[in-house]
Amino acid sequence: MDIAAISFFPDYDKSPEESFVYLENQGGMKFTAHTFPDCSRGRWLTMDAGDLDGDGDLDIVLGGVYKTPFRSATSFVRALEKEGPSLLISAQSTDRKESNRS
């Protein structure tokens, strides 16, 4: 079993990639952490998983929210409000290479 986690309050100034972390189970309770560059484009509040593209693998959907008060650089908040995606879908192919759509 793998683990996917989101953070609504990551350190956007120092580690914005921590807004989404995917822990891939290597066996024996040993995990390898992954993230992806586009995860910092959003402020993720919801997450769900399902086979959206019908290929038999689980895909992860992140849902963002931007009109809430939070502390961060004004330019970052403005960028999220202007360009932050409402949804981001991470679809895995059967060979475990990821493709991301927003």
All heavy atoms as an XYZ file, in Angstrom:
792
protein
N       0.838     -1.179      0.000
C       0.000      0.000      0.000
C       0.883      1.241      0.000
O       1.807      1.354      0.790
C      -0.904      0.001      1.239
C      -1.807      1.189      1.293
S      -2.878      1.260      2.742
C      -3.812     -0.217      2.546
N       0.605      2.151     -0.922
C       1.290      3.425     -0.991
C       0.501      4.463     -0.197
O      -0.658      4.233      0.154
C       1.421      3.890     -2.441
C       2.221      2.925     -3.305
O       3.085      2.221     -2.761
O       1.977      2.883     -4.518
N       1.109      5.607      0.050
C       0.462      6.678      0.805
C       0.580      7.972      0.017
O       1.655      8.310     -0.485
C       1.126      6.857      2.189
C       1.019      5.569      3.009
C       0.512      8.038      2.932
C       1.839      5.591      4.282
N      -0.517      8.704     -0.089
C      -0.511     10.041     -0.690
C      -1.002     11.013      0.372
O      -1.966     10.729      1.084
C      -1.406     10.093     -1.921
N      -0.317     12.146      0.495
C      -0.685     13.122      1.517
C      -0.621     14.525      0.940
O       0.230     14.835      0.096
C       0.262     13.013      2.710
N      -1.550     15.377      1.381
C      -1.536     16.787      1.014
C      -1.410     17.618      2.280
O      -1.753     17.166      3.368
C      -2.806     17.199      0.229
C      -4.075     16.844      0.999
C      -2.805     16.570     -1.146
C      -5.358     17.335      0.329
N      -0.909     18.831      2.113
C      -0.814     19.766      3.224
C      -1.408     21.091      2.787
O      -0.998     21.659      1.772
C       0.643     19.955      3.637
O       0.737     20.969      4.621
N      -2.347     21.578      3.549
C      -2.948     22.875      3.258
C      -2.035     24.007      3.730
O      -2.125     25.123      3.267
C      -4.312     22.971      3.934
C      -5.143     24.132      3.473
C      -5.594     24.203      2.164
C      -5.484     25.148      4.347
C      -6.372     25.266      1.732
C      -6.262     26.215      3.927
C      -6.698     26.282      2.619
N      -1.127     23.695      4.670
C      -0.226     24.697      5.228
C       1.243     24.279      5.114
O       1.966     24.271      6.097
C      -0.551     24.951      6.707
C      -1.891     25.565      6.931
C      -2.930     24.808      7.432
C      -2.117     26.902      6.638
C      -4.181     25.373      7.643
C      -3.372     27.471      6.845
C      -4.398     26.705      7.351
N       1.719     23.945      3.906
C       3.154     23.666      3.795
C       3.942     24.980      3.898
O       3.355     26.061      3.864
C       3.300     23.065      2.400
C       2.237     23.733      1.621
C       1.079     23.882      2.592
N       5.225     24.875      3.998
C       6.070     26.067      4.000
C       6.278     26.489      2.547
O       7.211     26.055      1.881
C       7.404     25.755      4.685
C       8.262     26.998      4.843
O       8.010     28.004      4.145
O       9.196     26.963      5.667
N       5.371     27.330      2.036
C       5.417     27.733      0.637
C       6.679     28.526      0.305
O       7.115     28.555     -0.834
C       4.180     28.545      0.250
C       2.974     27.687     -0.004
C       1.966     27.579      0.936
C       2.857     26.979     -1.186
C       0.859     26.790      0.692
C       1.749     26.185     -1.437
C       0.759     26.098     -0.483
O      -0.327     25.306     -0.735
N       7.276     29.182      1.282
C       8.482     29.958      1.027
C       9.718     29.071      0.889
O      10.590     29.350      0.074
C       8.707     30.977      2.142
C       7.586     32.007      2.211
O       7.037     32.356      1.139
O       7.258     32.444      3.327
N       9.804     27.994      1.667
C      11.009     27.160      1.673
C      10.832     25.804      0.998
O      11.766     25.273      0.424
C      11.482     26.955      3.111
C      11.916     28.232      3.781
C      12.356     27.983      5.193
C      12.700     29.308      5.865
N      12.886     29.142      7.291
N       9.649     25.204      1.099
C       9.428     23.852      0.556
C       8.021     23.699     -0.014
O       7.222     22.908      0.485
C       9.642     22.804      1.655
O      10.935     22.865      2.175
N       7.683     24.436     -1.085
C       6.316     24.354     -1.614
C       5.961     22.971     -2.143
O       4.791     22.612     -2.187
C       6.306     25.392     -2.735
C       7.732     25.538     -3.125
C       8.528     25.308     -1.870
N       6.968     22.175     -2.516
C       6.699     20.824     -3.020
C       6.101     19.915     -1.948
O       5.570     18.849     -2.259
C       7.978     20.206     -3.598
C       9.028     19.834     -2.582
C       9.894     20.994     -2.086
O       9.727     22.136     -2.553
O      10.736     20.752     -1.212
N       6.145     20.329     -0.699
C       5.554     19.531      0.373
C       4.037     19.659      0.427
O       3.399     19.049      1.284
C       6.180     19.904      1.712
C       7.642     19.504      1.805
C       8.290     19.906      3.107
O       7.649     20.594      3.927
O       9.453     19.519      3.313
N       3.441     20.410     -0.495
C       1.978     20.491     -0.524
C       1.370     19.170     -0.975
O       0.209     18.890     -0.698
C       1.518     21.636     -1.425
O       1.864     21.384     -2.765
N       2.146     18.333     -1.679
C       1.717     16.983     -2.047
C       2.924     16.059     -1.983
O       3.972     16.359     -2.553
C       1.141     16.934     -3.464
C       0.853     15.527     -3.930
C      -0.326     14.890     -3.579
C       1.783     14.829     -4.685
C      -0.573     13.579     -3.987
C       1.538     13.530     -5.100
C       0.361     12.908     -4.746
N       2.773     14.954     -1.266
C       3.834     13.952     -1.177
C       3.217     12.579     -1.405
O       2.184     12.245     -0.825
C       4.548     13.992      0.193
C       5.608     12.902      0.296
C       5.175     15.352      0.431
N       3.862     11.825     -2.277
C       3.443     10.449     -2.569
C       4.533      9.531     -2.022
O       5.697      9.652     -2.394
C       3.288     10.268     -4.077
C       3.019      8.849     -4.512
C       1.794      8.259     -4.292
C       4.008      8.098     -5.150
C       1.544      6.955     -4.695
C       3.769      6.798     -5.550
C       2.533      6.236     -5.320
O       2.290      4.954     -5.712
N       4.171      8.654     -1.102
C       5.110      7.710     -0.510
C       4.899      6.356     -1.155
O       3.882      5.701     -0.934
C       4.916      7.629      1.004
C       5.104      8.955      1.746
C       4.707      8.809      3.209
C       6.530      9.447      1.625
N       5.868      5.944     -1.969
C       5.786      4.671     -2.683
C       6.354      3.559     -1.809
O       7.508      3.624     -1.375
C       6.568      4.761     -3.989
C       6.490      3.506     -4.821
C       7.291      3.613     -6.108
O       8.011      4.614     -6.302
O       7.190      2.698     -6.914
N       5.538      2.555     -1.537
C       5.933      1.438     -0.682
C       6.940      0.559     -1.412
O       6.649      0.003     -2.466
C       4.690      0.628     -0.297
C       4.966     -0.407      0.773
O       6.113     -0.710      1.074
N       3.913     -0.933      1.340
N       8.121      0.437     -0.837
C       9.167     -0.409     -1.390
C       9.158     -1.804     -0.753
O       9.969     -2.653     -1.099
C      10.542      0.232     -1.168
C      10.667      1.625     -1.742
C      10.496      1.644     -3.250
O      11.062      0.826     -3.958
N       9.690      2.570     -3.735
N       8.223     -2.026      0.189
C       8.130     -3.289      0.915
C       8.765     -3.154      2.288
O       9.673     -2.343      2.499
N       8.298     -3.954      3.219
C       8.857     -3.937      4.567
C       8.713     -2.610      5.279
O       9.568     -2.239      6.081
N       7.636     -1.877      4.993
C       7.379     -0.561      5.585
C       8.484      0.444      5.272
O       8.742      1.364      6.033
C       7.169     -0.669      7.098
C       5.943     -1.484      7.488
S       4.417     -0.842      6.767
C       4.218      0.671      7.672
N       9.112      0.305      4.114
C      10.097      1.271      3.634
C       9.467      2.004      2.454
O       8.964      1.377      1.527
C      11.384      0.568      3.220
C      12.094     -0.039      4.407
C      13.432     -0.613      4.015
C      14.119     -1.027      5.284
N      14.507     -2.363      5.361
N       9.509      3.325      2.511
C       8.843      4.152      1.513
C       9.831      5.105      0.852
O      10.773      5.566      1.475
C       7.713      4.967      2.158
C       6.622      4.126      2.726
C       6.690      3.657      4.025
C       5.511      3.793      1.961
C       5.675      2.875      4.556
C       4.495      3.007      2.480
C       4.579      2.549      3.777
N       9.580      5.396     -0.412
C      10.327      6.410     -1.144
C       9.378      7.565     -1.419
O       8.292      7.365     -1.948
C      10.858      5.846     -2.484
O      11.687      4.719     -2.213
C      11.649      6.892     -3.230
N       9.812      8.778     -1.024
C       8.968      9.962     -1.189
C       9.124     10.538     -2.587
O      10.226     10.621     -3.126
C       9.334     11.008     -0.149
N       7.980     10.914     -3.184
C       7.941     11.553     -4.495
C       7.025     12.764     -4.420
O       6.109     12.819     -3.607
C       7.374     10.606     -5.565
C       8.115      9.334     -5.719
N       9.253      9.213     -6.475
C       7.873      8.099     -5.204
C       9.683      7.968     -6.431
N       8.862      7.276     -5.670
N       7.270     13.698     -5.289
C       6.371     14.821     -5.501
C       6.507     15.201     -6.972
O       7.164     14.478     -7.722
C       6.688     15.994     -4.543
O       5.650     16.964     -4.632
C       8.035     16.609     -4.805
N       5.911     16.259     -7.416
C       6.046     16.672     -8.804
C       6.002     18.204     -8.857
O       5.434     18.845     -7.980
C       4.963     16.043     -9.693
C       3.560     16.343     -9.252
C       2.867     17.383     -9.834
C       2.945     15.595     -8.260
C       1.575     17.683     -9.437
C       1.652     15.885     -7.860
C       0.965     16.931     -8.446
N       6.658     18.804     -9.856
C       6.786     20.267     -9.885
C       5.461     21.017     -9.830
O       5.370     22.042     -9.167
C       7.505     20.542    -11.212
C       8.211     19.280    -11.524
C       7.361     18.162    -10.967
N       4.436     20.549    -10.510
C       3.166     21.276    -10.551
C       2.402     21.257     -9.236
O       1.429     21.998     -9.092
C       2.271     20.738    -11.665
C       2.651     21.283    -13.028
O       3.442     22.247    -13.083
O       2.154     20.758    -14.033
N       2.804     20.454     -8.280
C       2.049     20.417     -7.022
C       2.097     21.762     -6.312
O       1.167     22.114     -5.593
C       2.533     19.298     -6.111
S       4.074     19.628     -5.252
N       3.137     22.549     -6.544
C       3.220     23.853     -5.891
C       2.359     24.910     -6.577
O       2.264     26.038     -6.100
C       4.678     24.325     -5.833
O       5.201     24.488     -7.132
N       1.695     24.543     -7.670
C       0.782     25.467     -8.341
C      -0.533     25.618     -7.597
O      -1.334     26.490     -7.913
C       0.465     24.976     -9.753
C       1.606     25.118    -10.710
C       1.230     24.652    -12.097
N       0.025     25.305    -12.575
C      -0.849     24.727    -13.401
N      -0.640     23.498    -13.833
N      -1.914     25.374    -13.797
N      -0.788     24.750     -6.622
C      -2.080     24.777     -5.961
C      -1.991     24.763     -4.455
O      -0.962     24.480     -3.868
N      -3.113     25.074     -3.846
C      -3.289     24.996     -2.391
C      -4.359     23.933     -2.178
O      -5.557     24.194     -2.292
C      -3.722     26.349     -1.856
C      -3.789     26.381     -0.369
C      -3.843     27.821      0.096
N      -4.135     27.871      1.493
C      -3.207     27.832      2.432
N      -1.951     27.761      2.117
N      -3.551     27.871      3.703
N      -3.917     22.724     -1.913
C      -4.786     21.550     -1.962
C      -5.556     21.377     -0.662
O      -4.989     21.340      0.416
C      -3.962     20.311     -2.296
C      -3.100     20.558     -3.482
C      -1.746     20.534     -3.531
C      -3.540     20.921     -4.794
N      -1.307     20.857     -4.801
C      -2.392     21.109     -5.589
C      -4.779     21.126     -5.377
C      -2.453     21.467     -6.929
C      -4.831     21.489     -6.706
C      -3.691     21.647     -7.466
N      -6.858     21.241     -0.809
C      -7.742     21.053      0.338
C      -8.366     19.664      0.328
O      -8.659     19.113      1.374
C      -8.844     22.127      0.327
C      -9.807     22.123      1.496
C      -9.064     22.416      2.792
C     -10.910     23.144      1.279
N      -8.565     19.100     -0.858
C      -9.186     17.779     -0.959
C      -8.371     16.884     -1.882
O      -7.650     17.340     -2.758
C     -10.623     17.873     -1.507
O     -10.582     18.434     -2.821
C     -11.509     18.717     -0.613
N      -8.515     15.582     -1.646
C      -7.835     14.593     -2.472
C      -8.702     13.345     -2.520
O      -9.344     12.977     -1.543
C      -6.471     14.247     -1.860
C      -5.728     13.146     -2.590
S      -4.040     12.842     -1.974
C      -4.308     12.515     -0.247
N      -8.703     12.701     -3.682
C      -9.408     11.434     -3.839
C      -8.639     10.598     -4.850
O      -7.786     11.109     -5.577
C     -10.840     11.652     -4.304
C     -11.766     10.496     -3.916
O     -11.265      9.438     -3.465
O     -12.980     10.643     -4.078
N      -8.920      9.319     -4.883
C      -8.252      8.405     -5.813
C      -9.283      7.492     -6.444
O     -10.256      7.097     -5.811
C      -7.190      7.590     -5.092
N      -9.064      7.171     -7.705
C      -9.930      6.266     -8.445
C      -9.349      6.058     -9.828
O      -8.419      6.751    -10.244
N      -9.891      5.115    -10.553
C      -9.403      4.825    -11.902
C     -10.150      5.706    -12.890
O     -11.125      5.299    -13.511
C      -9.603      3.344    -12.220
C      -9.009      2.953    -13.561
O      -8.323      3.792    -14.181
O      -9.235      1.812    -13.991
N      -9.685      6.941    -13.070
C     -10.380      7.911    -13.911
C     -10.270      7.618    -15.397
O     -11.171      7.930    -16.165
C      -9.844      9.313    -13.647
C     -10.050      9.836    -12.238
C      -9.401     11.203    -12.079
C     -11.516      9.916    -11.905
N      -9.158      7.040    -15.822
C      -8.958      6.813    -17.252
C      -9.194      5.364    -17.679
O      -8.963      5.007    -18.817
C      -7.574      7.281    -17.692
C      -6.447      6.684    -16.865
O      -6.710      5.797    -16.035
O      -5.299      7.121    -17.050
N      -9.662      4.521    -16.752
C     -10.046      3.157    -17.085
C      -8.910      2.223    -17.436
O      -9.127      1.195    -18.058
N      -7.681      2.536    -16.994
C      -6.544      1.672    -17.323
C      -6.198      0.675    -16.220
O      -5.226     -0.059    -16.320
C      -5.310      2.509    -17.684
C      -4.764      3.306    -16.505
O      -5.374      3.284    -15.412
O      -3.729      3.971    -16.687
N      -6.991      0.644    -15.148
C      -6.768     -0.312    -14.071
C      -5.885      0.202    -12.952
O      -5.739     -0.461    -11.929
N      -5.274      1.373    -13.106
C      -4.450      1.975    -12.056
C      -5.235      3.057    -11.338
O      -6.129      3.669    -11.910
C      -3.194      2.625    -12.653
C      -2.210      1.624    -13.213
O      -2.234      0.463    -12.768
O      -1.431      2.004    -14.091
N      -4.857      3.320    -10.087
C      -5.467      4.419     -9.356
C      -4.856      5.744     -9.810
O      -3.639      5.857     -9.948
C      -5.253      4.256     -7.852
C      -6.112      3.223     -7.152
C      -5.760      3.168     -5.673
C      -7.583      3.530     -7.328
N      -5.708      6.717    -10.039
C      -5.301      8.071    -10.363
C      -5.656      8.947     -9.170
O      -6.634      8.687     -8.467
C      -6.026      8.570    -11.615
C      -5.842      7.622    -12.791
O      -4.683      7.270    -13.076
O      -6.854      7.237    -13.400
N      -4.879      9.982     -8.928
C      -5.099     10.865     -7.785
C      -5.603     12.211     -8.292
O      -5.051     12.785     -9.228
C      -3.808     11.043     -6.976
C      -3.373      9.693     -6.390
C      -4.013     12.061     -5.856
C      -2.016      9.729     -5.728
N      -6.649     12.712     -7.644
C      -7.225     14.018     -7.980
C      -7.051     14.920     -6.763
O      -7.422     14.554     -5.657
C      -8.727     13.899     -8.329
C      -9.308     15.265     -8.641
C      -8.940     12.944     -9.474
N      -6.471     16.103     -7.005
C      -6.310     17.098     -5.951
C      -7.255     18.250     -6.235
O      -7.369     18.703     -7.377
C      -4.872     17.622     -5.917
C      -3.761     16.582     -5.785
C      -2.399     17.282     -5.815
C      -3.931     15.772     -4.527
N      -7.934     18.731     -5.211
C      -8.833     19.872     -5.354
C      -8.288     21.058     -4.583
O      -7.911     20.934     -3.417
N      -8.234     22.229     -5.254
C      -7.646     23.411     -4.642
C      -8.670     24.451     -4.248
O      -9.776     24.496     -4.764
N      -8.272     25.300     -3.313
C      -9.082     26.428     -2.871
C      -8.142     27.618     -2.692
O      -7.005     27.464     -2.265
C      -9.853     26.109     -1.564
C      -8.931     25.850     -0.406
C     -10.837     27.203     -1.231
N      -8.605     28.817     -3.061
C      -7.708     29.970     -3.079
C      -8.248     31.216     -2.401
O      -7.510     32.161     -2.202
C      -7.340     30.301     -4.530
C      -6.800     29.083     -5.219
C      -7.577     28.367     -6.125
C      -5.552     28.596     -4.894
C      -7.090     27.218     -6.714
C      -5.059     27.444     -5.473
C      -5.832     26.769     -6.383
O      -5.355     25.614     -6.943
N      -9.493     31.254     -2.075
C     -10.093     32.464     -1.493
C     -10.192     32.353      0.021
O     -11.197     32.687      0.614
C     -11.480     32.707     -2.091
C     -11.475     32.932     -3.570
C     -10.793     34.233     -3.922
C     -10.907     34.483     -5.421
N     -10.249     35.696     -5.818
N      -9.143     31.841      0.649
C      -9.120     31.735      2.101
C      -7.928     32.519      2.624
O      -6.920     32.644      1.938
C      -8.994     30.269      2.563
O      -7.768     29.745      2.064
C     -10.159     29.441      2.095
N      -8.031     33.059      3.830
C      -6.888     33.814      4.370
C      -5.771     32.864      4.811
O      -6.007     31.890      5.506
C      -7.493     34.544      5.571
C      -8.659     33.720      5.969
C      -9.176     33.073      4.710
N      -4.565     33.138      4.359
C      -3.398     32.414      4.846
C      -2.180     33.292      4.650
O      -2.163     34.186      3.819
C      -3.236     31.052      4.174
C      -3.001     31.092      2.685
C      -1.721     31.062      2.167
C      -4.072     31.130      1.799
C      -1.511     31.074      0.800
C      -3.861     31.144      0.434
C      -2.576     31.121     -0.067
N      -1.166     33.043      5.432
C       0.029     33.860      5.370
C       1.007     33.286      4.356
O       1.385     32.132      4.425
C       0.701     33.917      6.730
C      -0.105     34.638      7.745
C       0.618     34.716      9.041
N      -0.271     35.279     10.035
C       0.085     35.573     11.247
N       1.315     35.344     11.640
N      -0.778     36.090     12.079
N       1.397     34.136      3.455
C       2.425     33.807      2.479
C       2.741     35.094      1.735
O       2.050     36.099      1.904
C       1.949     32.726      1.517
O       3.052     32.174      0.838
N       3.768     35.041      0.922
C       4.140     36.226      0.157
C       2.961     36.681     -0.696
O       2.261     35.861     -1.293
C       5.343     35.912     -0.718
N       2.721     37.984     -0.750
C       1.595     38.530     -1.502
C       1.640     38.101     -2.953
O       0.604     37.761     -3.541
C       1.592     40.068     -1.406
O       1.553     40.432     -0.025
C       0.400     40.658     -2.115
N       2.823     38.076     -3.552
C       2.932     37.674     -4.959
C       2.502     36.221     -5.154
O       1.867     35.874     -6.150
C       4.356     37.874     -5.471
O       5.268     37.101     -4.718
N       2.812     35.357     -4.192
C       2.417     33.950     -4.278
C       0.900     33.812     -4.160
O       0.280     33.081     -4.926
C       3.111     33.145     -3.177
C       2.771     31.694     -3.190
C       3.189     30.874     -4.232
C       2.030     31.126     -2.168
C       2.881     29.526     -4.248
C       1.711     29.789     -2.181
C       2.144     28.983     -3.227
N       0.300     34.532     -3.233
C      -1.155     34.486     -3.056
C      -1.845     34.973     -4.320
O      -2.791     34.357     -4.803
C      -1.590     35.318     -1.832
C      -3.111     35.416     -1.752
C      -1.029     34.728     -0.554
N      -1.367     36.057     -4.899
C      -1.960     36.588     -6.141
C      -1.824     35.594     -7.289
O      -2.740     35.419     -8.085
C      -1.324     37.912     -6.506
C      -1.787     39.034     -5.616
C      -1.289     40.371     -6.107
N      -1.683     41.413     -5.171
C      -0.919     42.423     -4.824
N       0.287     42.547     -5.359
N      -1.338     43.313     -3.970
N      -0.664     34.940     -7.387
C      -0.463     33.945     -8.443
C      -1.428     32.782     -8.286
O      -1.991     32.291     -9.262
C       0.978     33.444     -8.432
N      -1.638     32.313     -7.043
C      -2.592     31.225     -6.816
C      -3.998     31.640     -7.210
O      -4.729     30.888     -7.846
C      -2.577     30.784     -5.347
C      -1.424     29.924     -4.895
C      -1.549     29.631     -3.396
C      -1.352     28.627     -5.671
N      -4.399     32.847     -6.802
C      -5.750     33.311     -7.122
C      -5.949     33.462     -8.627
O      -7.029     33.206     -9.141
C      -6.038     34.631     -6.410
C      -6.203     34.469     -4.917
C      -6.402     35.779     -4.192
O      -6.242     36.866     -4.816
O      -6.712     35.739     -2.996
N      -4.902     33.851     -9.350
C      -5.012     34.073    -10.785
C      -4.845     32.790    -11.592
O      -5.569     32.550    -12.552
C      -3.955     35.085    -11.226
C      -4.000     35.442    -12.686
C      -2.944     36.463    -13.026
C      -2.956     36.764    -14.510
N      -1.873     37.663    -14.891
N      -3.885     31.934    -11.222
C      -3.513     30.798    -12.054
C      -3.666     29.435    -11.389
O      -3.430     28.421    -12.034
C      -2.055     30.954    -12.491
C      -1.802     32.215    -13.266
C      -0.324     32.457    -13.530
O       0.487     31.560    -13.238
O       0.014     33.525    -14.022
N      -4.013     29.391    -10.118
C      -4.106     28.117     -9.421
C      -5.220     27.243     -9.991
O      -6.345     27.696    -10.141
N      -4.911     25.987    -10.332
C      -5.939     25.114    -10.894
C      -6.943     24.671     -9.827
O      -6.581     24.483     -8.677
C      -5.141     23.918    -11.421
C      -3.910     23.892    -10.576
C      -3.612     25.320    -10.237
N      -8.192     24.539    -10.218
C      -9.205     24.015     -9.299
C      -9.004     22.529     -9.054
O      -9.256     22.026     -7.971
C     -10.608     24.249     -9.863
O     -10.853     25.615    -10.000
N      -8.573     21.817    -10.105
C      -8.308     20.385    -10.020
C      -6.975     20.071    -10.657
O      -6.575     20.710    -11.627
C      -9.374     19.574    -10.774
C     -10.759     19.525    -10.212
C     -11.682     18.798    -11.176
C     -10.779     18.844     -8.864
N      -6.305     19.076    -10.092
C      -5.099     18.559    -10.714
C      -5.204     17.040    -10.646
O      -5.465     16.477     -9.587
C      -3.848     19.038     -9.987
C      -2.564     18.763    -10.754
C      -1.684     19.999    -10.737
C      -1.837     17.607    -10.164
N      -5.058     16.386    -11.776
C      -5.190     14.928    -11.849
C      -3.823     14.335    -12.134
O      -3.158     14.713    -13.089
C      -6.179     14.514    -12.957
C      -7.554     15.126    -12.688
C      -6.264     12.994    -13.052
C      -8.517     14.991    -13.839
N      -3.411     13.413    -11.303
C      -2.166     12.683    -11.524
C      -2.548     11.287    -11.977
O      -3.073     10.497    -11.204
C      -1.342     12.628    -10.240
O      -0.183     11.864    -10.452
N      -2.302     10.993    -13.240
C      -2.658      9.692    -13.806
C      -1.398      8.866    -13.980
O      -0.438      9.314    -14.578
C      -3.353      9.872    -15.154
N      -1.399      7.673    -13.438
C      -0.249      6.780    -13.584
C      -0.528      5.777    -14.675
O      -1.604      5.208    -14.740
C       0.014      6.024    -12.288
C       0.631      6.857    -11.219
C       1.172      5.986    -10.104
O       0.960      4.798    -10.073
N       1.879      6.601     -9.201
N       0.461      5.556    -15.516
C       0.325      4.508    -16.518
C       0.738      3.186    -15.891
O       1.274      3.143    -14.793
C       1.192      4.816    -17.737
O       2.546      4.809    -17.385
N       0.502      2.104    -16.589
C       0.777      0.793    -16.019
C       2.248      0.561    -15.743
O       2.593     -0.264    -14.927
C       0.249     -0.322    -16.955
O       0.799     -0.123    -18.253
C      -1.261     -0.290    -17.013
N       3.159      1.308    -16.390
C       4.572      1.142    -16.091
C       5.045      2.127    -15.022
O       6.220      2.323    -14.827
C       5.438      1.246    -17.351
C       5.349      2.608    -18.016
O       4.629      3.482    -17.507
O       6.014      2.786    -19.041
N       4.120      2.741    -14.293
C       4.345      3.607    -13.140
C       5.009      4.933    -13.478
O       5.470      5.625    -12.602
C       5.092      2.889    -12.033
C       4.339      1.662    -11.568
C       4.718      1.175    -10.242
N       4.765      2.129     -9.190
C       3.863      2.260     -8.234
N       2.788      1.525     -8.233
N       4.036      3.104     -7.261
N       5.069      5.295    -14.759
C       5.520      6.642    -15.098
C       4.329      7.567    -14.956
O       3.240      7.255    -15.414
C       6.051      6.691    -16.533
C       7.348      5.934    -16.706
C       7.805      6.038    -18.139
C       9.053      5.215    -18.337
N       9.450      5.179    -19.737
N       4.531      8.700    -14.341
C       3.425      9.602    -14.080
C       3.251     10.622    -15.193
O       4.206     11.076    -15.787
C       3.652     10.357    -12.769
C       3.591      9.446    -11.564
C       3.670     10.220    -10.271
O       3.393     11.426    -10.284
O       4.014      9.620     -9.272
N       2.001     10.948    -15.459
C       1.694     12.101    -16.295
C       0.716     12.950    -15.518
O      -0.135     12.438    -14.817
C       1.080     11.657    -17.617
O      -0.154     11.031    -17.405
N       0.868     14.245    -15.584
C       0.040     15.151    -14.798
C      -0.773     16.029    -15.714
O      -0.276     16.540    -16.702
C       0.930     16.022    -13.894
C       1.704     15.170    -12.933
O       1.112     14.517    -12.109
N       3.016     15.155    -13.057
N      -2.027     16.175    -15.379
C      -2.934     17.060    -16.134
C      -3.571     18.006    -15.153
O      -3.898     17.627    -14.040
C      -3.996     16.222    -16.828
C      -3.443     15.234    -17.812
C      -4.527     14.350    -18.305
N      -4.863     13.411    -17.230
C      -5.599     12.334    -17.418
N      -6.084     12.058    -18.598
N      -5.854     11.523    -16.422
N      -3.773     19.232    -15.560
C      -4.477     20.178    -14.682
C      -5.585     20.843    -15.448
O      -5.678     20.764    -16.624
C      -3.515     21.217    -14.124
O      -2.827     21.896    -15.128
